[in-house]
Amino acid sequence: MSKSAVITTRLDGETADLIDQAAARHGQSRSWFVSRVLAQAAKREAEFLAYIQEGIDELDRGEGIPHEVVMAELDAMIAKHEARCRD
């Protein structure tokens, strides 16, 4: 059985109106729309944080590329491009 929770928040009038308009276009209630949008936002945020954690874990394992190396490669690419543009 899934659990549910009730969340109460204050919204400015403009945001409330936008939510009401969107809910009406879906033929649903304000509660349905807000629940759907919050679920989507929470999922995206969890996926983003997991992605960031993967990067942190890679760095912790020493799998990263040092900043100086990346900058040297970028500087070389820029210099090569600038040289082509001058010719």
Contacts in CASP RR format, 6 or more apart in sequence:
PFRMAT RR
TARGET T0000
AUTHOR 0000-0000-0000
METHOD contacts of the structure
MODEL  1
MSKSAVITTRLDGETADLIDQAAARHGQSRSWFVSRVLAQAAKREAEFLA
YIQEGIDELDRGEGIPHEVVMAELDAMIAKHEARCRD
7 38 0 8 1.000
11 19 0 8 1.000
19 30 0 8 1.000
19 33 0 8 1.000
19 34 0 8 1.000
20 30 0 8 1.000
22 33 0 8 1.000
23 29 0 8 1.000
23 30 0 8 1.000
23 32 0 8 1.000
23 33 0 8 1.000
23 34 0 8 1.000
26 32 0 8 1.000
26 33 0 8 1.000
58 64 0 8 1.000
END
